[in-house]
Structure formats: structure tokens, C-alpha cells
Amino acid sequence: MSDKIKFEIEFPIHASPKMLYQYFGTPSGLSEWFADNVNSRGELFTFIWDGAEEQAIMLSKKMDSRIRFRWLENEDEDSYFEFRIQVDELTKDVSLMVTDFADEDEVEESKMFWENQISELKHRIGA
């Protein structure tokens, strides 16, 4: 099995950290832009796309700041995906940092996936 490559993308978003967190730190928020539907039972999140389900375990979260998940079907224990809010201390500009892992030949594809998802998120927020 090949090692996955970690990548991080920064998306400037015009929204307060508190508001932005609602969109990725809660199942209802995630189902507005990330998947058709999202359910959670404790740490276990079920993401539904076109009737197909994928489950992820929430590894950690910090209110109004970040949340980290790992797909259950992913054998690579070290890989995860994370949403993290970054605020520039001087300008107070808010960015959403997305960290994910992909196989070497799928990194560009994964980045495009995130760019599409985050543009949907921005559209929802009106940012």
C-alpha cells in the first residue's frame, strides 16, 4: 500500500469563526454543503451522497476552531481530513484550512474536490 500524501489548502472566507464552525462542526451544517445528509451518533459520523454511505470517526474537535475526521474504510491510521479556522492576527481575515491525504496520483483530483465543496460552502454562507 502506497503512503498517502498530506496536503493543505487555504480558503479565505468572509465569515466569523463562530458562524463558519457551524458549517463543519455539526452534522446539520455539513449536510448543507458537504454531503446530501450527515448523521452522527457520538463520535461516528455517517455521510450520505446519492444514497451511498461513508462513515468517519471524529478524532478531535475544538469549538469554533477545528474538527478532524478519519474515514472508517481507510486502513491508513495516520490519514485524516480536517477543517481548521485560521484568523490573521493583524487583518482579522478568516481562512478555512482543509487538510487531507491522497495517493500521489490523486492529489490534484482531491484538491479539485475540496475546491468544489468549499465553493458550495461559500455559496451557502454568501461569502
N, C-alpha and C positions, 0 to 999 in steps of 0.2 A: 504494500500500500504506500502510495507516494505521500510525502509530507505536504500538508496544505500550507498555502502561503497566506500570511496575515496581511490585511490591508485596511487602511483607514481613509474615509472620505469625509471632508468637511462641507457642510451645507449651511450657509448663512441663512437665518430665518428671522423674520421680523415678528417676534412674539416674545412674551415674557416667559422665563424659565418655568414658572408655575403652570401657565397655560399649555406650554409645549409638552411638559411632562405628562399631562392628562392624555395626550395622544399616543404615547408609547408606554406609559407606566400602568395603564389599565386595559382590561380586555375590551371594554366598550370603545375606548379611544383607538386601540389597534384595529378594531373591526371597521372603523371609519375610513381607513386608508390602506392598511397593510394586507388584510385578508378579508374575505367575504364575511366571515364570522370568527369570533375568538371567544372561547370559553376557558375558564380557569377553575381548577379545584386545588386550592392551596398553591403549591409551587408548580403544579403541572398545568401548562397552557396547551390548549388544542386550537390549532389554526386550520380554518377550512377555506379551501379555494375550489370553486366549481365542484363541490361535493367531495373532493379528496381531502383527507385529514392528515395533518402532520402535527406531531406533538413535540413540545420543547419543555425543558425544565428550567425554571427561573433559578439562576445560580446566585444572583445577588441583586440588590437594588438599594438606591439611596434616594429618598424622597426629593422630588423636584430637581434631580441631578442626573441619575443614570439607572439603567436596568440591563442586566446581562442574562442571556438565554443560551442553552445548548440543545440542539436538535437531538431527540432521543435516538433516532436511527443512525446518528453519526457515531461511529466507533472511536473516532479520534477524541479522546477525553480532553485534549488541550484546546480544541477549537470551540468557538462560541460566536455569538453575534451580540453586539452591544450598542445601545443608544446612549449617548452621553451629551449633556448640555455643557457648552463651554461659553463663558461670558468674558469678553475682553475687559480687563480692569479699567483701562483708560476710556475707551469709546462706549463701553457697555453693550457693544454689539453681541448678539446671541448667535451661536452656531450649534447645529446638531452634528455631533461626530458619530459616524457609523463605523464600527469595527466589525470585520467579518473575515472568514477564512475560505479559501477556494483552492482547487487544484490549479497548478501552474497554467494550464491551458484554458482555465475557466475564469481567471481573474477579471479580464475585460468584460466578459458576459455578466459576471456578478456585479461589477461596478455599474453597468448599464441597468441591471435590475434595480439596484438601490436608487440610481438617479431617477428612474421612472416612478418608483414608490414614493420617494421624497417629493417629487414634483406633484404627485397626487396629494400628499400631506400638505404641502404649501397651498395648494388649491383649496383644500378643506378649511385651512386656517384663514385663508385670504391674505397670506403673506407674500 
